[in-house]
């Protein structure tokens, strides 16, 4: 189960400069969370194995501690696109359009969408029977959130279908991912970054239920 550790990684875009910080198992004071931030936790048993900023895009890849970004079975990827002005639906359409070039027979399954803490979001599942580059299947859940300053995407990728219990647990993780803004009282950032209060989302239960049902059906169709 991808239990949330106390460290919460904060992907903040302050003006034109992307900044990311780790709590390192210590509480982060609210004043450290300035402007718009993406709150996303490092899953238990995971490490950050790759980080890079290219132009207006910041990427971070997390894998189990015994794996690397070059040899993995499951991976969490976080991307922050500064000044990208698209809707979550438009971003999904772009990803779905590019999918067949990398994978013949790729399928896309919508899971949930709506408004969360004042920001629109969408969650969907993309299943690839055989990724051309990897020579193996790849199953990926996406959560895309349209912020005011930036656009945020969190991906959960697997090289084999997770169990129903794992899917439920991971969807709780996706449900906890959210955006906050210290400048807007109604969307304020948490005072501390301890695991539960800082990362819980009101939408985690419906995302979990929908994802488990859609994912179980998709998995059964490919087994």
Secondary structure, DSSP 8 states (H G I E B T S, - for coil): ---EEEEEEEEEEETTEEEEEE-TTS---GGGS-SEEEEEEEETTEEEEEEEEETTEEEEEEEETT-BTTB-SEEEEEEEEET----HHHHHHHHHHHHHHH-TT-EEEEEEEEEETTEEEEEEEEEEEEETTTTEEEEEEEEEEE-SSEEEEEEEEESS---HHHHHHHHHHHHH-EEEETT-GGG---S---HHHHH--TTHHHHHHHHHHHHHHHHHHH-
